[in-house]
């Protein structure tokens, strides 16, 4: 499972939760890193706001260029005050 998140606190929280559920996860800090790591993961938890390439841009790129491999996406939104 690939966690696409640039916030270190959120990364640690997600890894801890997924670890307790028995999942092994990898980290990507940007959408560009997500695209580089696609062949290694089959599920992506992707943040929407990331530097360089955000989650929406990465999702559009993946859907456009990886039509043969079905990837599962779970974009999530962080609420900020």
C-alpha angles and dihedrals in degrees: 000000000000120000111202104195133130098196111093094209092052090046092054092046094049093046091050093049094046092045090054088052090052100255126136111216140191127207133233121181098195140025089252090059089049091056091048091052099044097105092057099051136052100193127047128195100195130192115217099219112056133139124262095010120014126218095263093052090047091050092050091049093048094049091048098046105028103052096140097055115064108222124189116226131196108178112192133194127220115214114222129184 
